[in-house]
Amino acid sequence: MLLGILGVVFGSLGIHSANARMATNKASAVAGLVTSIAAPVIAVISVVSSQ
């Protein structure tokens, strides 16, 4: 869960940097943000459905 939160923070920072023209890796930042949001959601769903 902690890594998901860190992924969201760093993904958001990456997108912000790309929008400010300080970085060129916006696609990687978006991909990281999406996966760091999706992974905990999938984990919670799998734990809830297995019980």
Phi and psi restraints in degrees (range 20) as a CNS / XPLOR table:
assign (resid 1 and name C) (resid 2 and name N)
       (resid 2 and name CA) (resid 2 and name C) 1.0 -63.0 20.0 2
assign (resid 2 and name N) (resid 2 and name CA)
       (resid 2 and name C) (resid 3 and name N) 1.0 -39.5 20.0 2
assign (resid 2 and name C) (resid 3 and name N)
       (resid 3 and name CA) (resid 3 and name C) 1.0 -67.1 20.0 2
assign (resid 3 and name N) (resid 3 and name CA)
       (resid 3 and name C) (resid 4 and name N) 1.0 -32.4 20.0 2
assign (resid 3 and name C) (resid 4 and name N)
       (resid 4 and name CA) (resid 4 and name C) 1.0 -65.2 20.0 2
assign (resid 4 and name N) (resid 4 and name CA)
       (resid 4 and name C) (resid 5 and name N) 1.0 -41.3 20.0 2
assign (resid 4 and name C) (resid 5 and name N)
       (resid 5 and name CA) (resid 5 and name C) 1.0 -64.9 20.0 2
assign (resid 5 and name N) (resid 5 and name CA)
       (resid 5 and name C) (resid 6 and name N) 1.0 -43.7 20.0 2
assign (resid 5 and name C) (resid 6 and name N)
       (resid 6 and name CA) (resid 6 and name C) 1.0 -63.4 20.0 2
assign (resid 6 and name N) (resid 6 and name CA)
       (resid 6 and name C) (resid 7 and name N) 1.0 -37.6 20.0 2
assign (resid 6 and name C) (resid 7 and name N)
       (resid 7 and name CA) (resid 7 and name C) 1.0 -62.8 20.0 2
assign (resid 7 and name N) (resid 7 and name CA)
       (resid 7 and name C) (resid 8 and name N) 1.0 -40.7 20.0 2
assign (resid 7 and name C) (resid 8 and name N)
       (resid 8 and name CA) (resid 8 and name C) 1.0 -64.4 20.0 2
assign (resid 8 and name N) (resid 8 and name CA)
       (resid 8 and name C) (resid 9 and name N) 1.0 -43.8 20.0 2
assign (resid 8 and name C) (resid 9 and name N)
       (resid 9 and name CA) (resid 9 and name C) 1.0 -62.0 20.0 2
assign (resid 9 and name N) (resid 9 and name CA)
       (resid 9 and name C) (resid 10 and name N) 1.0 -51.0 20.0 2
assign (resid 9 and name C) (resid 10 and name N)
       (resid 10 and name CA) (resid 10 and name C) 1.0 -70.9 20.0 2
assign (resid 10 and name N) (resid 10 and name CA)
       (resid 10 and name C) (resid 11 and name N) 1.0 -33.0 20.0 2
assign (resid 10 and name C) (resid 11 and name N)
       (resid 11 and name CA) (resid 11 and name C) 1.0 -64.2 20.0 2
assign (resid 11 and name N) (resid 11 and name CA)
       (resid 11 and name C) (resid 12 and name N) 1.0 -41.7 20.0 2
assign (resid 11 and name C) (resid 12 and name N)
       (resid 12 and name CA) (resid 12 and name C) 1.0 -64.8 20.0 2
assign (resid 12 and name N) (resid 12 and name CA)
       (resid 12 and name C) (resid 13 and name N) 1.0 -41.7 20.0 2
assign (resid 12 and name C) (resid 13 and name N)
       (resid 13 and name CA) (resid 13 and name C) 1.0 -63.6 20.0 2
assign (resid 13 and name N) (resid 13 and name CA)
       (resid 13 and name C) (resid 14 and name N) 1.0 -38.5 20.0 2
assign (resid 13 and name C) (resid 14 and name N)
       (resid 14 and name CA) (resid 14 and name C) 1.0 -64.7 20.0 2
assign (resid 14 and name N) (resid 14 and name CA)
       (resid 14 and name C) (resid 15 and name N) 1.0 -42.2 20.0 2
assign (resid 14 and name C) (resid 15 and name N)
       (resid 15 and name CA) (resid 15 and name C) 1.0 -64.4 20.0 2
assign (resid 15 and name N) (resid 15 and name CA)
       (resid 15 and name C) (resid 16 and name N) 1.0 -41.8 20.0 2
assign (resid 15 and name C) (resid 16 and name N)
       (resid 16 and name CA) (resid 16 and name C) 1.0 -61.7 20.0 2
assign (resid 16 and name N) (resid 16 and name CA)
       (resid 16 and name C) (resid 17 and name N) 1.0 -43.3 20.0 2
assign (resid 16 and name C) (resid 17 and name N)
       (resid 17 and name CA) (resid 17 and name C) 1.0 -65.0 20.0 2
assign (resid 17 and name N) (resid 17 and name CA)
       (resid 17 and name C) (resid 18 and name N) 1.0 -38.5 20.0 2
assign (resid 17 and name C) (resid 18 and name N)
       (resid 18 and name CA) (resid 18 and name C) 1.0 -68.0 20.0 2
assign (resid 18 and name N) (resid 18 and name CA)
       (resid 18 and name C) (resid 19 and name N) 1.0 -38.3 20.0 2
assign (resid 18 and name C) (resid 19 and name N)
       (resid 19 and name CA) (resid 19 and name C) 1.0 -68.2 20.0 2
assign (resid 19 and name N) (resid 19 and name CA)
       (resid 19 and name C) (resid 20 and name N) 1.0 -29.4 20.0 2
assign (resid 19 and name C) (resid 20 and name N)
       (resid 20 and name CA) (resid 20 and name C) 1.0 -86.3 20.0 2
assign (resid 20 and name N) (resid 20 and name CA)
       (resid 20 and name C) (resid 21 and name N) 1.0 7.5 20.0 2
assign (resid 20 and name C) (resid 21 and name N)
       (resid 21 and name CA) (resid 21 and name C) 1.0 62.4 20.0 2
assign (resid 21 and name N) (resid 21 and name CA)
       (resid 21 and name C) (resid 22 and name N) 1.0 26.6 20.0 2
assign (resid 21 and name C) (resid 22 and name N)
       (resid 22 and name CA) (resid 22 and name C) 1.0 -96.6 20.0 2
assign (resid 22 and name N) (resid 22 and name CA)
       (resid 22 and name C) (resid 23 and name N) 1.0 -9.1 20.0 2
assign (resid 22 and name C) (resid 23 and name N)
       (resid 23 and name CA) (resid 23 and name C) 1.0 -146.2 20.0 2
assign (resid 23 and name N) (resid 23 and name CA)
       (resid 23 and name C) (resid 24 and name N) 1.0 159.5 20.0 2
assign (resid 23 and name C) (resid 24 and name N)
       (resid 24 and name CA) (resid 24 and name C) 1.0 -117.5 20.0 2
assign (resid 24 and name N) (resid 24 and name CA)
       (resid 24 and name C) (resid 25 and name N) 1.0 13.4 20.0 2
assign (resid 24 and name C) (resid 25 and name N)
       (resid 25 and name CA) (resid 25 and name C) 1.0 -110.1 20.0 2
assign (resid 25 and name N) (resid 25 and name CA)
       (resid 25 and name C) (resid 26 and name N) 1.0 48.0 20.0 2
assign (resid 25 and name C) (resid 26 and name N)
       (resid 26 and name CA) (resid 26 and name C) 1.0 -64.3 20.0 2
assign (resid 26 and name N) (resid 26 and name CA)
       (resid 26 and name C) (resid 27 and name N) 1.0 -37.6 20.0 2
assign (resid 26 and name C) (resid 27 and name N)
       (resid 27 and name CA) (resid 27 and name C) 1.0 -63.1 20.0 2
assign (resid 27 and name N) (resid 27 and name CA)
       (resid 27 and name C) (resid 28 and name N) 1.0 -39.8 20.0 2
assign (resid 27 and name C) (resid 28 and name N)
       (resid 28 and name CA) (resid 28 and name C) 1.0 -66.9 20.0 2
assign (resid 28 and name N) (resid 28 and name CA)
       (resid 28 and name C) (resid 29 and name N) 1.0 -38.2 20.0 2
assign (resid 28 and name C) (resid 29 and name N)
       (resid 29 and name CA) (resid 29 and name C) 1.0 -65.7 20.0 2
assign (resid 29 and name N) (resid 29 and name CA)
       (resid 29 and name C) (resid 30 and name N) 1.0 -41.2 20.0 2
assign (resid 29 and name C) (resid 30 and name N)
       (resid 30 and name CA) (resid 30 and name C) 1.0 -65.8 20.0 2
assign (resid 30 and name N) (resid 30 and name CA)
       (resid 30 and name C) (resid 31 and name N) 1.0 -43.1 20.0 2
assign (resid 30 and name C) (resid 31 and name N)
       (resid 31 and name CA) (resid 31 and name C) 1.0 -62.2 20.0 2
assign (resid 31 and name N) (resid 31 and name CA)
       (resid 31 and name C) (resid 32 and name N) 1.0 -42.4 20.0 2
assign (resid 31 and name C) (resid 32 and name N)
       (resid 32 and name CA) (resid 32 and name C) 1.0 -64.1 20.0 2
assign (resid 32 and name N) (resid 32 and name CA)
       (resid 32 and name C) (resid 33 and name N) 1.0 -39.8 20.0 2
assign (resid 32 and name C) (resid 33 and name N)
       (resid 33 and name CA) (resid 33 and name C) 1.0 -65.0 20.0 2
assign (resid 33 and name N) (resid 33 and name CA)
       (resid 33 and name C) (resid 34 and name N) 1.0 -44.3 20.0 2
assign (resid 33 and name C) (resid 34 and name N)
       (resid 34 and name CA) (resid 34 and name C) 1.0 -64.7 20.0 2
assign (resid 34 and name N) (resid 34 and name CA)
       (resid 34 and name C) (resid 35 and name N) 1.0 -45.7 20.0 2
assign (resid 34 and name C) (resid 35 and name N)
       (resid 35 and name CA) (resid 35 and name C) 1.0 -69.6 20.0 2
assign (resid 35 and name N) (resid 35 and name CA)
       (resid 35 and name C) (resid 36 and name N) 1.0 -32.8 20.0 2
assign (resid 35 and name C) (resid 36 and name N)
       (resid 36 and name CA) (resid 36 and name C) 1.0 -75.9 20.0 2
assign (resid 36 and name N) (resid 36 and name CA)
       (resid 36 and name C) (resid 37 and name N) 1.0 -17.9 20.0 2
assign (resid 36 and name C) (resid 37 and name N)
       (resid 37 and name CA) (resid 37 and name C) 1.0 -84.9 20.0 2
assign (resid 37 and name N) (resid 37 and name CA)
       (resid 37 and name C) (resid 38 and name N) 1.0 -40.4 20.0 2
assign (resid 37 and name C) (resid 38 and name N)
       (resid 38 and name CA) (resid 38 and name C) 1.0 -72.5 20.0 2
assign (resid 38 and name N) (resid 38 and name CA)
       (resid 38 and name C) (resid 39 and name N) 1.0 -36.8 20.0 2
assign (resid 38 and name C) (resid 39 and name N)
       (resid 39 and name CA) (resid 39 and name C) 1.0 -61.2 20.0 2
assign (resid 39 and name N) (resid 39 and name CA)
       (resid 39 and name C) (resid 40 and name N) 1.0 -49.4 20.0 2
assign (resid 39 and name C) (resid 40 and name N)
       (resid 40 and name CA) (resid 40 and name C) 1.0 -65.2 20.0 2
assign (resid 40 and name N) (resid 40 and name CA)
       (resid 40 and name C) (resid 41 and name N) 1.0 -33.3 20.0 2
assign (resid 40 and name C) (resid 41 and name N)
       (resid 41 and name CA) (resid 41 and name C) 1.0 -64.5 20.0 2
assign (resid 41 and name N) (resid 41 and name CA)
       (resid 41 and name C) (resid 42 and name N) 1.0 -45.3 20.0 2
assign (resid 41 and name C) (resid 42 and name N)
       (resid 42 and name CA) (resid 42 and name C) 1.0 -64.6 20.0 2
assign (resid 42 and name N) (resid 42 and name CA)
       (resid 42 and name C) (resid 43 and name N) 1.0 -38.8 20.0 2
assign (resid 42 and name C) (resid 43 and name N)
       (resid 43 and name CA) (resid 43 and name C) 1.0 -63.9 20.0 2
assign (resid 43 and name N) (resid 43 and name CA)
       (resid 43 and name C) (resid 44 and name N) 1.0 -43.7 20.0 2
assign (resid 43 and name C) (resid 44 and name N)
       (resid 44 and name CA) (resid 44 and name C) 1.0 -65.1 20.0 2
assign (resid 44 and name N) (resid 44 and name CA)
       (resid 44 and name C) (resid 45 and name N) 1.0 -41.6 20.0 2
assign (resid 44 and name C) (resid 45 and name N)
       (resid 45 and name CA) (resid 45 and name C) 1.0 -62.5 20.0 2
assign (resid 45 and name N) (resid 45 and name CA)
       (resid 45 and name C) (resid 46 and name N) 1.0 -41.2 20.0 2
assign (resid 45 and name C) (resid 46 and name N)
       (resid 46 and name CA) (resid 46 and name C) 1.0 -69.6 20.0 2
assign (resid 46 and name N) (resid 46 and name CA)
       (resid 46 and name C) (resid 47 and name N) 1.0 -35.2 20.0 2
assign (resid 46 and name C) (resid 47 and name N)
       (resid 47 and name CA) (resid 47 and name C) 1.0 -69.1 20.0 2
assign (resid 47 and name N) (resid 47 and name CA)
       (resid 47 and name C) (resid 48 and name N) 1.0 -43.5 20.0 2
assign (resid 47 and name C) (resid 48 and name N)
       (resid 48 and name CA) (resid 48 and name C) 1.0 -66.8 20.0 2
assign (resid 48 and name N) (resid 48 and name CA)
       (resid 48 and name C) (resid 49 and name N) 1.0 -40.6 20.0 2
assign (resid 48 and name C) (resid 49 and name N)
       (resid 49 and name CA) (resid 49 and name C) 1.0 -76.2 20.0 2
assign (resid 49 and name N) (resid 49 and name CA)
       (resid 49 and name C) (resid 50 and name N) 1.0 -18.7 20.0 2
assign (resid 49 and name C) (resid 50 and name N)
       (resid 50 and name CA) (resid 50 and name C) 1.0 -83.7 20.0 2
assign (resid 50 and name N) (resid 50 and name CA)
       (resid 50 and name C) (resid 51 and name N) 1.0 -9.4 20.0 2
